[in-house]
Amino acid sequence: MVGKYKVITLCGSTRFKDQFLEAQKRLTLEGNIVISVGLFGHSGDDEVWNEGTKEMLDDMHKRKIDMADAIYVINVGGYIGSSTRSEIEYARKNGKEILSLEPLSF
């Protein structure tokens, strides 16, 4: 398939690193441009917890949502933390399509 590609930003807890990588691969093979996180703070990338870094990464992720047509929420077992909830609300407010691994309950 060659043509216009949907841009999708992945959102979810970084504790789900394996699921992020699986979703990135699957969505890419389906013909999407996938934007993901740069660090997995809850999966061993301790640099996230340096002063000011998490705030910067959270802001960057909102800019990634700005660049996307849709977000894909990785909500394993229905889990959505406060950062992910904020990203979903931001995406909704900005008219982005909301896709998810499991149905969203809010």
HELIX and SHEET records of a PDB file:
HELIX    1   1 THR A   14  PHE A   16  5                                   3    
HELIX    2   2 LYS A   17  LEU A   29  1                                  13    
HELIX    3   3 GLY A   41  SER A   43  5                                   3    
HELIX    4   4 ASP A   46  TRP A   49  5                                   4    
HELIX    5   5 THR A   53  MET A   67  1                                  15    
HELIX    6   6 VAL A   76  GLY A   78  5                                   3    
HELIX    7   7 SER A   82  LYS A   93  1                                  12    
SHEET    1   A 4 ASN A  32  ILE A  35  0                                        
SHEET    2   A 4 LYS A   6  GLY A  12  1                                        
SHEET    3   A 4 ALA A  70  ILE A  74  1                                        
SHEET    4   A 4 GLU A  97  SER A 100  1                                        
END                                                                             
